[in-house]
Amino acid sequence: MNQHAAEELVKAIAAETHAPMETVSRMYEETWAAFSDGARIMDYLTVLVARRVRENLRSLRTDAH
């Protein structure tokens, strides 16, 4: 995934979850690093990382309430 596409995905997740861009960006980068470490097939990595970031943000919001 190119940098521009990743930035657009981070913006979309931030808008959907009402989370700060910085938070989403950091979570995306950390999750990407964790998921891509040792991965041989990268085809669905973007989808999996985006899903995990959304799930983590939802759980943070739920825990805060």
C-alpha positions in Angstrom: 0.0 0.0 0.0 1.4 3.4 -0.9 1.7 6.2 1.6 -1.1 8.3 0.1 -3.5 5.4 0.3 -2.5 4.7 3.9 -3.1 8.3 4.8 -6.5 8.2 3.2 -7.4 5.1 5.1 -6.3 6.6 8.4 -8.4 9.7 7.7 -11.4 7.5 7.0 -11.0 5.5 10.2 -10.6 8.7 12.2 -13.8 10.1 10.7 -15.7 6.9 11.3 -14.6 6.5 14.9 -14.4 10.2 15.8 -10.8 9.6 17.0 -7.9 12.0 16.6 -5.9 11.5 13.4 -2.7 11.2 15.5 -4.1 8.4 17.5 -5.4 6.5 14.5 -2.1 7.1 12.6 0.0 5.8 15.5 -2.3 2.7 16.0 -2.2 2.0 12.3 1.6 2.1 12.1 2.0 0.0 15.2 -0.6 -2.6 14.0 1.0 -2.6 10.5 4.4 -3.3 12.0 3.1 -6.1 14.2 1.1 -7.8 11.4 3.7 -7.4 8.7 6.6 -8.7 10.7 7.3 -12.1 9.1 4.3 -12.0 6.8 4.9 -13.6 3.5 1.5 -12.8 2.0 0.7 -9.1 2.1 -2.5 -9.1 -0.1 -5.0 -8.7 2.7 -2.8 -7.0 5.3 -4.4 -3.6 4.7 -7.8 -4.9 5.4 -6.7 -6.8 8.5 -4.8 -3.9 9.9 -7.7 -1.5 9.3 -10.2 -3.9 11.0 -7.9 -4.3 14.0 -7.5 -0.5 14.4 -11.2 0.0 14.2 -11.8 -2.7 16.8 -9.2 -1.3 19.1 -10.7 2.2 18.9 -14.2 0.9 19.6 -13.0 -1.1 22.6 -11.2 2.0 23.9 -14.3 4.0 23.6 -16.4 1.3 25.3 -13.9 1.0 28.1 -14.0 4.8 28.7 -17.7 4.8 29.3 
